[in-house]
């Protein structure tokens, strides 16, 4: 994979435009609420930019191409399922959540189940979201190291600087503006590159004939596996602070709902060109390192201008995703845990604490990624969905649709035992996905909680 000087110039300019736009928007951020929620004044485009700018990261781009290189079109399920999740969010969750004046999912749970449930949800959600941050950090380090021919630790340091510039100063406002600019770049460049790969593949019937039939099917891994992955995404995304934080940042409930729908329209198509590129590279370059399939194609098989812009977009997708996820963790940890522990009440101190936590999360994600080089990107994403969804999804959904129907003690038991069950199912190989193990245990805990509450 050769990076020319012109490639490098185009990549740097592309990244600078998006990050510069976010930093320019951050000038007005002076308070903790302005940092975490953009002053609750976001329109539909800003909400969609914050959501799509986070979900379209390493898994949606590099990870999809990596998986398609091995399994074919079914790799598209990550962005397809993510888009379906945002439609569900817009239909059922966005309005009731935005009607509150809250900032985090745990705060919403505190409102219904008490502080202990909120604290536990903060810890569980932060751990799950953290693994998604690792999933985008992995390819970020690999790509920077490969294209610049530098060591992985140095690549990790450079990535940290870029992510910090993207989000640590402006928070949600930087993520929203940067996300919008990033999405325009990714949409145009990847669609052009994917169409080019499709055209070249269609012009080589000998290559097409060599593919196993299952590689052209969305259900190549089986209908059950596809449905399981879809449900994992729905549950995980609906329990993710970063996306709900974007909903809370909307100017009103209707705007929150429209923003979620717009994010779905942006997210669903992005994985398709990445999947096509992965399949094309499977046919013409079978010896390529899987995690570098997408950048290799862009730099070797596309014109310099398109390859450079697309590579800049890929780097922005990684930077934006890591930044958005870290912001979600930082908001929960600083607002729901550390502010009480450290007795921080004034806005300026809370703003500094939030920024400090975000930087700490970035550093830790880079360390974990360096220690797990070569691992499958989407593995981290799906494990993340299991941990953040297993213990929080059912209590959150009941609070949204059937408030006041669960005993607080049983909700706490549900969060603890379901999360432990999901972790055990992740560590010990199981025929049942960890998420579904967690959901089953959560349901078992909540059913008696319903009847105990009714008797009280």
Number of C-alpha atoms within 10 A of each C-alpha: 14 12 18 12 9 12 21 18 14 20 22 16 14 23 25 16 14 26 27 17 20 27 23 15 21 24 12 14 20 15 18 23 19 21 25 31 24 29 20 20 17 25 18 23 21 29 37 34 28 33 31 33 32 28 29 30 28 33 31 33 30 32 32 33 35 29 25 29 30 16 22 30 28 25 34 25 23 29 26 22 23 27 27 20 24 31 23 18 24 24 14 15 23 29 21 14 22 25 13 12 12 16 25 26 26 28 22 19 24 17 16 22 24 17 16 16 26 26 20 20 29 27 17 22 30 25 15 25 29 24 25 28 31 28 30 36 28 30 28 30 26 21 22 19 18 19 17 12 12 13 13 19 14 13 20 25 13 16 22 23 14 19 22 21 18 30 30 26 21 27 34 36 33 33 37 31 26 31 35 23 22 29 23 13 22 23 17 15 24 26 18 16 23 22 16 17 23 16 11 13 20 13 11 10 10 11 15 16 9 9 14 11 11 15 19 17 14 17 18 18 16 12 11 10 14 19 14 15 18 20 19 27 29 23 22 28 26 26 27 25 29 31 25 25 28 32 34 32 31 28 18 19 21 16 25 33 27 23 31 32 24 22 26 26 18 20 27 22 16 25 29 27 26 31 30 27 30 32 31 26 25 23 17 11 15 14 10 16 12 22 24 19 29 26 23 24 20 23 22 13 14 17 12 18 16 19 25 27 26 29 29 27 27 30 30 33 31 31 33 33 32 34 32 35 28 32 29 27 28 26 32 30 22 24 24 24 16 16 18 11 9 9 8 15 11 11 14 13 13 20 23 15 20 28 25 14 21 25 21 13 23 25 15 14 25 24 16 15 25 18 11 12 14 14 14 18 26 22 15 22 27 23 23 28 29 28 29 32 32 37 34 34 22 20 27 24 15 15 20 19 12 11 14 15 17 23 21 23 17 23 28 24 18 29 28 22 18 29 29 19 22 27 19 15 20 18 9 9 10 11 6 11 19 28 32 21 22 31 25 18 22 28 18 15 21 26 15 15 20 17 13 16 15 12 7 6
